[in-house]
Amino acid sequence: MLSVGVDVNRLGLMVVNGQPKGTAEYIQATSRVGRSFPGLVCTVLTWARPRDLSHYETFEHYHATFYKHVEAQSVTPFSPRAMDRGLTGALLSVLRLENDPFNPNLGAGVLDNTGKKEVVEAVNLLSSRAWGITQQSEIKTLAIDELKERIDEWAKEASKGGRTLAYEKKGKGKDTMVALLRRPGIQAWDNFTVPMSMREVEPGVRLIMNTARVGSAGPAWTPPPSSSRENGEGDE
């Protein structure tokens, strides 16, 4: 019920009824509490379940090392949505690490034409990687098209006069700089929005519950009296 993305600061206590089947699920669920203030997680294990009993017997060691027990996940690095988010970062990493002129912050302005040898080699490297992993020609073609689209846009930005194109607007002379890269935020993603971590996929959404329409009368039904349940009535 509580997993990734539930960030409620006031949550401070959780009871885990039984050991979840996956370590990743266990970590994600229990990390919902204590986000801003100290929190407490109580794990209730059942002696009749062999898996629960095993975790109970190795409770301290398991919790000290549970990150190494996280299950492997399948990934699709060259799916269309993954390339939307990650291809720009990969292209920039290859160009900046392999070629000294592209490496500095002001190296963004070096791309004066789309046919530069360094750019062609980077496209070939990444598209070959896509083919080597997927063995699908349509994925390789998609990677090439996505890369060329970014390179065309990059070269167009670098060719505009009267300004200095940089990867980020920082350092000496930043007042005359225009940043090529953009950080993820509330604005729409584009070809040069580059995440700073693997968690930056979509902007957060704040939900506000409107209680004006809920009313204060409560539900139409009422629970049976506790005395009737204690006497065994209504158990059929």
N, C-alpha and C positions, 0 to 999 in steps of 0.2 A: 504493500500500500504506500509506503514511503520509500522513495528511491532518488535517483539523480534529479537535481533541479529543485527539490523542495527545501527552500532556505527560509525557515521561520525562526527568527532570533529567540523567541520566547520558549521554544521547545527545550526542555532541560531534563526530561525523564523518559526512558523507554524501557519496556519489558519485551524481551524476545522470547516467545513461547515456542521452544524447540529450535534446534540448530538448522538454519536454512541449508538447502542442498548445495548451494554455490558459495564459495568464499567471497567472490566479487559482490554477490547479492548481500552477504552478511556485512561487508565493509560499507557498502553504499547505504544500507538501511540504518545501521547504527551510527553512522556519521552525520545523520540529520539532527542529532541533539548536541548541545554544547557548542553551537556555532559562534556565539558571542560571549556566553558565560559558561562557567563549568557545568558539565552535564553528567548524568548517571545512567548507565545502561545495565539492566539486570537481565541476565540470561537464565532462563528456566529450562533445565534439561531433564529429560525423562529417562530413568534408569532402565526401563524396559526396551528402549530403542538402542540397538548396538551403536549406531552412529552417534547419538547423543552421549552415550556412555564413553565412547572413545574420546570425544572432545572434552568431556569432563575430566578424564584421567590425564589429559595433556593440555589442560586449560591454559596454564601460564605460558608454556612454551609456544603453543599455537598462536596466542595473541601477541606474543613478542615477535613472531616471525610470519604472521599470516599473509603478508604481501607476497611472499615467495610461493604461496599456495594458490594465488589467483589463477583461474583457469585461462588457458590460451583462447583467444577469440579469432575468428576468421575475419580477414580484412579484404577489401576490394579497392586497392589503392588507385586503380585507373578506371573506376566507375565515373560516369559523367558528373555526379554530384561531388565526388572526392576531388576531381580535377578542378571543378569550379572553385573549391576552397584552397587547394594545396599546390596547384601547378605554378602559380606565380612565385611562391616562395622557393620552390625547387629550381625554377629557371634562374632566379636571382642568385641563389646559392652557388650554382654551377658557374655562372658568369663571373661572380665576384671572387670566388676561391681559385679559379683556374687562370684568371687574367688580371694582372696587376692594374691596368688602366681602369677597369671597372670596379676595383675594390674600394676606393675611398668613398666617402659620402657624396662628393661631387662627381663621382664616376658615372652617375646616372646620365649625365650630359654627354658621355662619350659615344652613345649610340646615335650617330648622325645619319646612318642609313641601314636599311633592313638586311642588306646583303653582306654585312661584316662577317669575316671568317669566324670570329669567336662565337657569334650568334648562330651561324649555320651549324657549327660543331655542337653547340649546346642543344639545339633542336634535334639533331641526329642522335645525340646521346640519350636524351629523355624518351624520344619516340622508339628507339631500339630497346630501351628498358621496358617500355609498355608492351612491346611485342614479345620480349623474352619472358615476361611474366604471364601474359594472357594468351599468347599465340592466336590472337584474333586481329585480323587486318583492319576491321572497322574501329577497334579501340586505338590502334596505331594511327589510323587516319584522323580520328577525333583528337588525339593528342597533338598531332602536327597542326591541325587547324586551330586548336585552342592556343598553341604556342605562337603561331604566326599572327593571330589576332592580337595577342598581347604585345608582340614585338612591333607590329604596325602602329599600335596606339602609343607605345613607348617612344618610337622614333618621331612620331608626330609631335609629342610633347617636347622632345629634345630640340626640335627644329624651330620652335617659337622663340623669337628674339626678345630682347629687352628684359631678360630675367635669367636666373641661374637655376637649372634643374638639379635637384639633389634627391637622394633616397628619402631623407628625413629633413625636416626644417629645424636644424639645430647647429650650434657652433658659431664660429666667426662669420659675420655677414649673413646671418639667417634672415634679416629683414628683406633681403632681395632674393631669397630662395623660394622656390616652389617645390613642394614635396611630391615625389612620384608615388610613394606608398601611403596608404591610409590604414589606420587601425580599425578593427571592427567596433561598431557602436550601433546607435539607434538608426543611423542612416543606412540606406540600401547598399548591399555589397556590389562592388564592380570588379573589373579585372585586376585592379591593383590594391584591393583590400587584402591585407596579409595578416592572418592570425598570429598572435604572439605566443600562443600555447595551443595544445590540442583540445582544450576546453572551450575555446572561442569559436563556436560554430554559428550560433544565432544569438541575437541580443536577448537579455532577460525580459520577462513580461511580469508586470506588477498587477495582481488581481485585487480588486476591492469588492467585498461583499456588501451589497445593498440590502440592508435589513428592513427597509421601509415597506417592502412588499411581502415580507415573511409573516408579519403579524405576531402578536403575543398570545393568541388564544391557545396555541399548541395543537397537537394532532387530535383528530376526532375520536380516536380509539383510546382506551385506557387499559393498562395491564391488569390482570386478575389480582385479587388480594393475596398478600403473601401467605396468609393463613390457609387458603385453599390449596396453594401449592405444597405447603408443608404436609397437609393431610393426604396428598396424593391425588387430588382432584385435578382433572384436566390434563392428565399425563397420557391418556390414550391417544 
